[in-house]
């Protein structure tokens, strides 16, 4: 007798989920966007600091 695998598939990312399990893809996406925003802000601050050092 063949064993039947029961799982759910996340409609957003396609991950295989156990019954009752919630996917965390949206959480990862939000954290990634937050990190990108923080990185961009730090990069812009570094450029300003370098310009002010060059200007004297």
mmCIF file as Biopython writes it, N, C-alpha, C and O atoms, coordinates in Angstrom:
data_model
#
loop_
_atom_site.group_PDB
_atom_site.id
_atom_site.type_symbol
_atom_site.label_atom_id
_atom_site.label_alt_id
_atom_site.label_comp_id
_atom_site.label_asym_id
_atom_site.label_entity_id
_atom_site.label_seq_id
_atom_site.pdbx_PDB_ins_code
_atom_site.Cartn_x
_atom_site.Cartn_y
_atom_site.Cartn_z
_atom_site.occupancy
_atom_site.B_iso_or_equiv
_atom_site.auth_seq_id
_atom_site.auth_asym_id
_atom_site.pdbx_PDB_model_num
ATOM 1   N N  . UNK A ? 1  ? 0.850  -1.178 0.000  1.0 0.0 1  A 1 
ATOM 2   C CA . UNK A ? 1  ? 0.000  0.000  0.000  1.0 0.0 1  A 1 
ATOM 3   C C  . UNK A ? 1  ? 0.897  1.242  0.000  1.0 0.0 1  A 1 
ATOM 4   O O  . UNK A ? 1  ? 1.801  1.355  0.827  1.0 0.0 1  A 1 
ATOM 5   N N  . UNK A ? 2  ? 0.653  2.148  -0.901 1.0 0.0 2  A 1 
ATOM 6   C CA . UNK A ? 2  ? 1.452  3.369  -1.006 1.0 0.0 2  A 1 
ATOM 7   C C  . UNK A ? 2  ? 1.089  4.339  0.105  1.0 0.0 2  A 1 
ATOM 8   O O  . UNK A ? 2  ? -0.075 4.498  0.470  1.0 0.0 2  A 1 
ATOM 9   N N  . UNK A ? 3  ? 2.097  4.965  0.614  1.0 0.0 3  A 1 
ATOM 10  C CA . UNK A ? 3  ? 1.880  5.954  1.669  1.0 0.0 3  A 1 
ATOM 11  C C  . UNK A ? 3  ? 1.572  7.302  1.024  1.0 0.0 3  A 1 
ATOM 12  O O  . UNK A ? 3  ? 2.272  7.739  0.111  1.0 0.0 3  A 1 
ATOM 13  N N  . UNK A ? 4  ? 0.549  7.935  1.494  1.0 0.0 4  A 1 
ATOM 14  C CA . UNK A ? 4  ? 0.132  9.223  0.940  1.0 0.0 4  A 1 
ATOM 15  C C  . UNK A ? 4  ? 0.742  10.347 1.758  1.0 0.0 4  A 1 
ATOM 16  O O  . UNK A ? 4  ? 0.588  10.382 2.978  1.0 0.0 4  A 1 
ATOM 17  N N  . UNK A ? 5  ? 1.432  11.263 1.095  1.0 0.0 5  A 1 
ATOM 18  C CA . UNK A ? 5  ? 2.031  12.410 1.758  1.0 0.0 5  A 1 
ATOM 19  C C  . UNK A ? 5  ? 1.008  13.536 1.781  1.0 0.0 5  A 1 
ATOM 20  O O  . UNK A ? 5  ? 0.438  13.903 0.753  1.0 0.0 5  A 1 
ATOM 21  N N  . UNK A ? 6  ? 0.791  14.072 2.968  1.0 0.0 6  A 1 
ATOM 22  C CA . UNK A ? 6  ? -0.156 15.167 3.110  1.0 0.0 6  A 1 
ATOM 23  C C  . UNK A ? 6  ? 0.629  16.412 3.496  1.0 0.0 6  A 1 
ATOM 24  O O  . UNK A ? 6  ? 1.292  16.438 4.533  1.0 0.0 6  A 1 
ATOM 25  N N  . UNK A ? 7  ? 0.555  17.432 2.671  1.0 0.0 7  A 1 
ATOM 26  C CA . UNK A ? 7  ? 1.191  18.704 2.979  1.0 0.0 7  A 1 
ATOM 27  C C  . UNK A ? 7  ? 0.450  19.811 2.245  1.0 0.0 7  A 1 
ATOM 28  O O  . UNK A ? 7  ? -0.305 19.563 1.305  1.0 0.0 7  A 1 
ATOM 29  N N  . UNK A ? 8  ? 0.678  21.011 2.687  1.0 0.0 8  A 1 
ATOM 30  C CA . UNK A ? 8  ? 0.105  22.193 2.044  1.0 0.0 8  A 1 
ATOM 31  C C  . UNK A ? 8  ? 1.221  22.924 1.320  1.0 0.0 8  A 1 
ATOM 32  O O  . UNK A ? 8  ? 2.396  22.777 1.657  1.0 0.0 8  A 1 
ATOM 33  N N  . UNK A ? 9  ? 0.850  23.705 0.333  1.0 0.0 9  A 1 
ATOM 34  C CA . UNK A ? 9  ? 1.812  24.492 -0.425 1.0 0.0 9  A 1 
ATOM 35  C C  . UNK A ? 9  ? 1.480  25.964 -0.232 1.0 0.0 9  A 1 
ATOM 36  O O  . UNK A ? 9  ? 0.330  26.373 -0.397 1.0 0.0 9  A 1 
ATOM 37  N N  . UNK A ? 10 ? 2.496  26.765 0.120  1.0 0.0 10 A 1 
ATOM 38  C CA . UNK A ? 10 ? 2.289  28.207 0.269  1.0 0.0 10 A 1 
ATOM 39  C C  . UNK A ? 10 ? 2.000  28.802 -1.105 1.0 0.0 10 A 1 
ATOM 40  O O  . UNK A ? 10 ? 2.773  28.580 -2.037 1.0 0.0 10 A 1 
ATOM 41  N N  . UNK A ? 11 ? 0.911  29.549 -1.257 1.0 0.0 11 A 1 
ATOM 42  C CA . UNK A ? 11 ? 0.583  30.127 -2.562 1.0 0.0 11 A 1 
ATOM 43  C C  . UNK A ? 11 ? 1.529  31.265 -2.962 1.0 0.0 11 A 1 
ATOM 44  O O  . UNK A ? 11 ? 1.609  31.606 -4.142 1.0 0.0 11 A 1 
ATOM 45  N N  . UNK A ? 12 ? 2.241  31.853 -2.005 1.0 0.0 12 A 1 
ATOM 46  C CA . UNK A ? 12 ? 3.138  32.960 -2.311 1.0 0.0 12 A 1 
ATOM 47  C C  . UNK A ? 12 ? 4.517  32.498 -2.762 1.0 0.0 12 A 1 
ATOM 48  O O  . UNK A ? 12 ? 5.065  33.026 -3.730 1.0 0.0 12 A 1 
ATOM 49  N N  . UNK A ? 13 ? 5.090  31.496 -2.051 1.0 0.0 13 A 1 
ATOM 50  C CA . UNK A ? 13 ? 6.472  31.117 -2.353 1.0 0.0 13 A 1 
ATOM 51  C C  . UNK A ? 13 ? 6.617  29.675 -2.806 1.0 0.0 13 A 1 
ATOM 52  O O  . UNK A ? 13 ? 7.678  29.292 -3.299 1.0 0.0 13 A 1 
ATOM 53  N N  . UNK A ? 14 ? 5.566  28.859 -2.648 1.0 0.0 14 A 1 
ATOM 54  C CA . UNK A ? 14 ? 5.622  27.476 -3.093 1.0 0.0 14 A 1 
ATOM 55  C C  . UNK A ? 14 ? 6.243  26.506 -2.102 1.0 0.0 14 A 1 
ATOM 56  O O  . UNK A ? 14 ? 6.489  25.352 -2.455 1.0 0.0 14 A 1 
ATOM 57  N N  . UNK A ? 15 ? 6.503  26.934 -0.881 1.0 0.0 15 A 1 
ATOM 58  C CA . UNK A ? 15 ? 7.090  26.053 0.130  1.0 0.0 15 A 1 
ATOM 59  C C  . UNK A ? 15 ? 6.115  24.960 0.527  1.0 0.0 15 A 1 
ATOM 60  O O  . UNK A ? 15 ? 4.905  25.181 0.582  1.0 0.0 15 A 1 
ATOM 61  N N  . UNK A ? 16 ? 6.650  23.781 0.801  1.0 0.0 16 A 1 
ATOM 62  C CA . UNK A ? 16 ? 5.832  22.678 1.312  1.0 0.0 16 A 1 
ATOM 63  C C  . UNK A ? 16 ? 5.700  22.830 2.814  1.0 0.0 16 A 1 
ATOM 64  O O  . UNK A ? 16 ? 6.698  22.949 3.525  1.0 0.0 16 A 1 
ATOM 65  N N  . UNK A ? 17 ? 4.465  22.826 3.295  1.0 0.0 17 A 1 
ATOM 66  C CA . UNK A ? 17 ? 4.193  23.058 4.712  1.0 0.0 17 A 1 
ATOM 67  C C  . UNK A ? 17 ? 3.471  21.874 5.316  1.0 0.0 17 A 1 
ATOM 68  O O  . UNK A ? 17 ? 2.626  21.249 4.675  1.0 0.0 17 A 1 
ATOM 69  N N  . UNK A ? 18 ? 3.814  21.573 6.559  1.0 0.0 18 A 1 
ATOM 70  C CA . UNK A ? 18 ? 3.098  20.540 7.296  1.0 0.0 18 A 1 
ATOM 71  C C  . UNK A ? 18 ? 1.673  21.019 7.548  1.0 0.0 18 A 1 
ATOM 72  O O  . UNK A ? 18 ? 1.418  22.224 7.551  1.0 0.0 18 A 1 
ATOM 73  N N  . UNK A ? 19 ? 0.745  20.093 7.760  1.0 0.0 19 A 1 
ATOM 74  C CA . UNK A ? 19 ? -0.625 20.509 8.074  1.0 0.0 19 A 1 
ATOM 75  C C  . UNK A ? 19 ? -0.643 21.426 9.302  1.0 0.0 19 A 1 
ATOM 76  O O  . UNK A ? 19 ? -0.086 21.080 10.344 1.0 0.0 19 A 1 
ATOM 77  N N  . UNK A ? 20 ? -1.270 22.571 9.182  1.0 0.0 20 A 1 
ATOM 78  C CA . UNK A ? 20 ? -1.353 23.530 10.274 1.0 0.0 20 A 1 
ATOM 79  C C  . UNK A ? 20 ? -0.177 24.469 10.383 1.0 0.0 20 A 1 
ATOM 80  O O  . UNK A ? 20 ? -0.226 25.423 11.160 1.0 0.0 20 A 1 
ATOM 81  N N  . UNK A ? 21 ? 0.886  24.229 9.622  1.0 0.0 21 A 1 
ATOM 82  C CA . UNK A ? 21 ? 2.067  25.094 9.674  1.0 0.0 21 A 1 
ATOM 83  C C  . UNK A ? 21 ? 1.830  26.359 8.847  1.0 0.0 21 A 1 
ATOM 84  O O  . UNK A ? 21 ? 1.246  26.303 7.764  1.0 0.0 21 A 1 
ATOM 85  N N  . UNK A ? 22 ? 2.284  27.483 9.361  1.0 0.0 22 A 1 
ATOM 86  C CA . UNK A ? 22 ? 2.176  28.749 8.632  1.0 0.0 22 A 1 
ATOM 87  C C  . UNK A ? 22 ? 3.513  29.061 7.976  1.0 0.0 22 A 1 
ATOM 88  O O  . UNK A ? 22 ? 4.572  28.813 8.553  1.0 0.0 22 A 1 
ATOM 89  N N  . UNK A ? 23 ? 3.457  29.596 6.792  1.0 0.0 23 A 1 
ATOM 90  C CA . UNK A ? 23 ? 4.684  29.958 6.077  1.0 0.0 23 A 1 
ATOM 91  C C  . UNK A ? 23 ? 5.211  31.291 6.610  1.0 0.0 23 A 1 
ATOM 92  O O  . UNK A ? 23 ? 4.438  32.174 6.982  1.0 0.0 23 A 1 
ATOM 93  N N  . UNK A ? 24 ? 6.511  31.417 6.640  1.0 0.0 24 A 1 
ATOM 94  C CA . UNK A ? 24 ? 7.142  32.638 7.142  1.0 0.0 24 A 1 
ATOM 95  C C  . UNK A ? 24 ? 7.752  33.471 6.013  1.0 0.0 24 A 1 
ATOM 96  O O  . UNK A ? 24 ? 8.564  34.360 6.266  1.0 0.0 24 A 1 
ATOM 97  N N  . UNK A ? 25 ? 7.362  33.185 4.773  1.0 0.0 25 A 1 
ATOM 98  C CA . UNK A ? 25 ? 7.973  33.894 3.648  1.0 0.0 25 A 1 
ATOM 99  C C  . UNK A ? 25 ? 7.714  35.403 3.714  1.0 0.0 25 A 1 
ATOM 100 O O  . UNK A ? 25 ? 8.598  36.188 3.373  1.0 0.0 25 A 1 
ATOM 101 N N  . UNK A ? 26 ? 6.539  35.814 4.138  1.0 0.0 26 A 1 
ATOM 102 C CA . UNK A ? 26 ? 6.242  37.249 4.237  1.0 0.0 26 A 1 
ATOM 103 C C  . UNK A ? 26 ? 7.097  37.903 5.319  1.0 0.0 26 A 1 
ATOM 104 O O  . UNK A ? 26 ? 7.537  39.041 5.154  1.0 0.0 26 A 1 
ATOM 105 N N  . UNK A ? 27 ? 7.336  37.193 6.430  1.0 0.0 27 A 1 
ATOM 106 C CA . UNK A ? 27 ? 8.201  37.725 7.489  1.0 0.0 27 A 1 
ATOM 107 C C  . UNK A ? 27 ? 9.611  37.930 6.967  1.0 0.0 27 A 1 
ATOM 108 O O  . UNK A ? 27 ? 10.239 38.953 7.241  1.0 0.0 27 A 1 
ATOM 109 N N  . UNK A ? 28 ? 10.113 36.948 6.206  1.0 0.0 28 A 1 
ATOM 110 C CA . UNK A ? 28 ? 11.456 37.059 5.651  1.0 0.0 28 A 1 
ATOM 111 C C  . UNK A ? 28 ? 11.536 38.215 4.659  1.0 0.0 28 A 1 
ATOM 112 O O  . UNK A ? 28 ? 12.537 38.928 4.603  1.0 0.0 28 A 1 
ATOM 113 N N  . UNK A ? 29 ? 10.488 38.389 3.888  1.0 0.0 29 A 1 
ATOM 114 C CA . UNK A ? 29 ? 10.462 39.470 2.903  1.0 0.0 29 A 1 
ATOM 115 C C  . UNK A ? 29 ? 10.504 40.827 3.612  1.0 0.0 29 A 1 
ATOM 116 O O  . UNK A ? 29 ? 11.236 41.724 3.195  1.0 0.0 29 A 1 
ATOM 117 N N  . UNK A ? 30 ? 9.719  40.974 4.682  1.0 0.0 30 A 1 
ATOM 118 C CA . UNK A ? 30 ? 9.702  42.235 5.423  1.0 0.0 30 A 1 
ATOM 119 C C  . UNK A ? 30 ? 11.060 42.525 6.043  1.0 0.0 30 A 1 
ATOM 120 O O  . UNK A ? 30 ? 11.538 43.658 5.988  1.0 0.0 30 A 1 
ATOM 121 N N  . UNK A ? 31 ? 11.692 41.500 6.640  1.0 0.0 31 A 1 
ATOM 122 C CA . UNK A ? 31 ? 13.018 41.690 7.239  1.0 0.0 31 A 1 
ATOM 123 C C  . UNK A ? 31 ? 14.046 42.064 6.182  1.0 0.0 31 A 1 
ATOM 124 O O  . UNK A ? 31 ? 14.921 42.895 6.427  1.0 0.0 31 A 1 
ATOM 125 N N  . UNK A ? 32 ? 13.942 41.458 5.020  1.0 0.0 32 A 1 
ATOM 126 C CA . UNK A ? 32 ? 14.867 41.759 3.939  1.0 0.0 32 A 1 
ATOM 127 C C  . UNK A ? 32 ? 14.706 43.208 3.486  1.0 0.0 32 A 1 
ATOM 128 O O  . UNK A ? 32 ? 15.694 43.899 3.238  1.0 0.0 32 A 1 
ATOM 129 N N  . UNK A ? 33 ? 13.459 43.665 3.380  1.0 0.0 33 A 1 
ATOM 130 C CA . UNK A ? 33 ? 13.204 45.050 2.982  1.0 0.0 33 A 1 
ATOM 131 C C  . UNK A ? 33 ? 13.719 46.019 4.043  1.0 0.0 33 A 1 
ATOM 132 O O  . UNK A ? 33 ? 14.273 47.065 3.706  1.0 0.0 33 A 1 
ATOM 133 N N  . UNK A ? 34 ? 13.540 45.680 5.333  1.0 0.0 34 A 1 
ATOM 134 C CA . UNK A ? 34 ? 14.037 46.527 6.411  1.0 0.0 34 A 1 
ATOM 135 C C  . UNK A ? 34 ? 15.559 46.615 6.364  1.0 0.0 34 A 1 
ATOM 136 O O  . UNK A ? 34 ? 16.129 47.693 6.535  1.0 0.0 34 A 1 
ATOM 137 N N  . UNK A ? 35 ? 16.217 45.477 6.133  1.0 0.0 35 A 1 
ATOM 138 C CA . UNK A ? 35 ? 17.667 45.450 6.059  1.0 0.0 35 A 1 
ATOM 139 C C  . UNK A ? 35 ? 18.154 46.293 4.892  1.0 0.0 35 A 1 
ATOM 140 O O  . UNK A ? 35 ? 19.112 47.052 5.033  1.0 0.0 35 A 1 
ATOM 141 N N  . UNK A ? 36 ? 17.505 46.167 3.743  1.0 0.0 36 A 1 
ATOM 142 C CA . UNK A ? 36 ? 17.897 46.938 2.565  1.0 0.0 36 A 1 
ATOM 143 C C  . UNK A ? 36 ? 17.770 48.431 2.830  1.0 0.0 36 A 1 
ATOM 144 O O  . UNK A ? 36 ? 18.636 49.214 2.439  1.0 0.0 36 A 1 
ATOM 145 N N  . UNK A ? 37 ? 16.688 48.823 3.495  1.0 0.0 37 A 1 
ATOM 146 C CA . UNK A ? 37 ? 16.466 50.226 3.808  1.0 0.0 37 A 1 
ATOM 147 C C  . UNK A ? 37 ? 17.537 50.741 4.766  1.0 0.0 37 A 1 
ATOM 148 O O  . UNK A ? 37 ? 18.069 51.835 4.575  1.0 0.0 37 A 1 
ATOM 149 N N  . UNK A ? 38 ? 17.850 49.960 5.789  1.0 0.0 38 A 1 
ATOM 150 C CA . UNK A ? 38 ? 18.878 50.341 6.751  1.0 0.0 38 A 1 
ATOM 151 C C  . UNK A ? 38 ? 20.232 50.450 6.077  1.0 0.0 38 A 1 
ATOM 152 O O  . UNK A ? 38 ? 20.973 51.401 6.326  1.0 0.0 38 A 1 
ATOM 153 N N  . UNK A ? 39 ? 20.566 49.487 5.223  1.0 0.0 39 A 1 
ATOM 154 C CA . UNK A ? 39 ? 21.831 49.505 4.496  1.0 0.0 39 A 1 
ATOM 155 C C  . UNK A ? 39 ? 21.935 50.759 3.640  1.0 0.0 39 A 1 
ATOM 156 O O  . UNK A ? 39 ? 22.976 51.415 3.626  1.0 0.0 39 A 1 
ATOM 157 N N  . UNK A ? 40 ? 20.864 51.097 2.926  1.0 0.0 40 A 1 
ATOM 158 C CA . UNK A ? 40 ? 20.863 52.277 2.073  1.0 0.0 40 A 1 
ATOM 159 C C  . UNK A ? 40 ? 21.076 53.544 2.895  1.0 0.0 40 A 1 
ATOM 160 O O  . UNK A ? 40 ? 21.841 54.423 2.496  1.0 0.0 40 A 1 
ATOM 161 N N  . UNK A ? 41 ? 20.403 53.642 4.042  1.0 0.0 41 A 1 
ATOM 162 C CA . UNK A ? 41 ? 20.570 54.819 4.901  1.0 0.0 41 A 1 
ATOM 163 C C  . UNK A ? 41 ? 22.009 54.938 5.395  1.0 0.0 41 A 1 
ATOM 164 O O  . UNK A ? 41 ? 22.569 56.034 5.417  1.0 0.0 41 A 1 
ATOM 165 N N  . UNK A ? 42 ? 22.609 53.820 5.790  1.0 0.0 42 A 1 
ATOM 166 C CA . UNK A ? 42 ? 23.988 53.853 6.264  1.0 0.0 42 A 1 
ATOM 167 C C  . UNK A ? 42 ? 24.936 54.229 5.136  1.0 0.0 42 A 1 
ATOM 168 O O  . UNK A ? 42 ? 25.884 54.984 5.352  1.0 0.0 42 A 1 
ATOM 169 N N  . UNK A ? 43 ? 24.694 53.713 3.933  1.0 0.0 43 A 1 
ATOM 170 C CA . UNK A ? 43 ? 25.524 54.039 2.778  1.0 0.0 43 A 1 
ATOM 171 C C  . UNK A ? 43 ? 25.450 55.539 2.470  1.0 0.0 43 A 1 
ATOM 172 O O  . UNK A ? 43 ? 26.473 56.172 2.207  1.0 0.0 43 A 1 
ATOM 173 N N  . UNK A ? 44 ? 24.259 56.093 2.502  1.0 0.0 44 A 1 
ATOM 174 C CA . UNK A ? 44 ? 24.103 57.525 2.240  1.0 0.0 44 A 1 
ATOM 175 C C  . UNK A ? 44 ? 24.842 58.351 3.299  1.0 0.0 44 A 1 
ATOM 176 O O  . UNK A ? 44 ? 25.460 59.363 2.970  1.0 0.0 44 A 1 
ATOM 177 N N  . UNK A ? 45 ? 24.782 57.929 4.561  1.0 0.0 45 A 1 
ATOM 178 C CA . UNK A ? 45 ? 25.478 58.651 5.632  1.0 0.0 45 A 1 
ATOM 179 C C  . UNK A ? 45 ? 26.987 58.573 5.433  1.0 0.0 45 A 1 
ATOM 180 O O  . UNK A ? 45 ? 27.694 59.556 5.656  1.0 0.0 45 A 1 
ATOM 181 N N  . UNK A ? 46 ? 27.478 57.425 5.020  1.0 0.0 46 A 1 
ATOM 182 C CA . UNK A ? 46 ? 28.916 57.274 4.770  1.0 0.0 46 A 1 
ATOM 183 C C  . UNK A ? 46 ? 29.370 58.193 3.633  1.0 0.0 46 A 1 
ATOM 184 O O  . UNK A ? 46 ? 30.445 58.788 3.706  1.0 0.0 46 A 1 
ATOM 185 N N  . UNK A ? 47 ? 28.556 58.306 2.589  1.0 0.0 47 A 1 
ATOM 186 C CA . UNK A ? 47 ? 28.909 59.199 1.477  1.0 0.0 47 A 1 
ATOM 187 C C  . UNK A ? 47 ? 28.952 60.642 1.954  1.0 0.0 47 A 1 
ATOM 188 O O  . UNK A ? 47 ? 29.850 61.390 1.569  1.0 0.0 47 A 1 
ATOM 189 N N  . UNK A ? 48 ? 27.997 61.047 2.785  1.0 0.0 48 A 1 
ATOM 190 C CA . UNK A ? 48 ? 27.999 62.408 3.312  1.0 0.0 48 A 1 
ATOM 191 C C  . UNK A ? 48 ? 29.226 62.656 4.169  1.0 0.0 48 A 1 
ATOM 192 O O  . UNK A ? 48 ? 29.835 63.722 4.082  1.0 0.0 48 A 1 
ATOM 193 N N  . UNK A ? 49 ? 29.603 61.678 5.005  1.0 0.0 49 A 1 
ATOM 194 C CA . UNK A ? 49 ? 30.780 61.812 5.845  1.0 0.0 49 A 1 
ATOM 195 C C  . UNK A ? 49 ? 32.040 61.957 5.007  1.0 0.0 49 A 1 
ATOM 196 O O  . UNK A ? 49 ? 32.903 62.777 5.323  1.0 0.0 49 A 1 
ATOM 197 N N  . UNK A ? 50 ? 32.153 61.179 3.954  1.0 0.0 50 A 1 
ATOM 198 C CA . UNK A ? 50 ? 33.321 61.271 3.082  1.0 0.0 50 A 1 
ATOM 199 C C  . UNK A ? 50 ? 33.391 62.622 2.386  1.0 0.0 50 A 1 
ATOM 200 O O  . UNK A ? 50 ? 34.466 63.210 2.270  1.0 0.0 50 A 1 
ATOM 201 N N  . UNK A ? 51 ? 32.261 63.108 1.931  1.0 0.0 51 A 1 
ATOM 202 C CA . UNK A ? 51 ? 32.232 64.423 1.266  1.0 0.0 51 A 1 
ATOM 203 C C  . UNK A ? 51 ? 32.649 65.532 2.226  1.0 0.0 51 A 1 
ATOM 204 O O  . UNK A ? 51 ? 33.395 66.435 1.848  1.0 0.0 51 A 1 
ATOM 205 N N  . UNK A ? 52 ? 32.169 65.464 3.466  1.0 0.0 52 A 1 
ATOM 206 C CA . UNK A ? 52 ? 32.526 66.496 4.418  1.0 0.0 52 A 1 
ATOM 207 C C  . UNK A ? 52 ? 34.021 66.441 4.761  1.0 0.0 52 A 1 
ATOM 208 O O  . UNK A ? 52 ? 34.632 67.481 5.005  1.0 0.0 52 A 1 
ATOM 209 N N  . UNK A ? 53 ? 34.607 65.258 4.781  1.0 0.0 53 A 1 
ATOM 210 C CA . UNK A ? 53 ? 36.063 65.145 5.014  1.0 0.0 53 A 1 
ATOM 211 C C  . UNK A ? 53 ? 36.849 65.703 3.844  1.0 0.0 53 A 1 
ATOM 212 O O  . UNK A ? 53 ? 37.871 66.362 4.032  1.0 0.0 53 A 1 
ATOM 213 N N  . UNK A ? 54 ? 36.367 65.438 2.629  1.0 0.0 54 A 1 
ATOM 214 C CA . UNK A ? 54 ? 37.049 65.957 1.437  1.0 0.0 54 A 1 
ATOM 215 C C  . UNK A ? 54 ? 36.967 67.488 1.380  1.0 0.0 54 A 1 
ATOM 216 O O  . UNK A ? 54 ? 37.918 68.142 0.952  1.0 0.0 54 A 1 
ATOM 217 N N  . UNK A ? 55 ? 35.851 68.052 1.803  1.0 0.0 55 A 1 
ATOM 218 C CA . UNK A ? 55 ? 35.659 69.498 1.762  1.0 0.0 55 A 1 
ATOM 219 C C  . UNK A ? 55 ? 36.459 70.189 2.854  1.0 0.0 55 A 1 
ATOM 220 O O  . UNK A ? 55 ? 36.671 71.400 2.794  1.0 0.0 55 A 1 
ATOM 221 N N  . UNK A ? 56 ? 36.892 69.456 3.822  1.0 0.0 56 A 1 
ATOM 222 C CA . UNK A ? 56 ? 37.798 70.021 4.782  1.0 0.0 56 A 1 
ATOM 223 C C  . UNK A ? 56 ? 37.334 70.276 6.114  1.0 0.0 56 A 1 
ATOM 224 O O  . UNK A ? 56 ? 38.096 70.760 6.951  1.0 0.0 56 A 1 
#
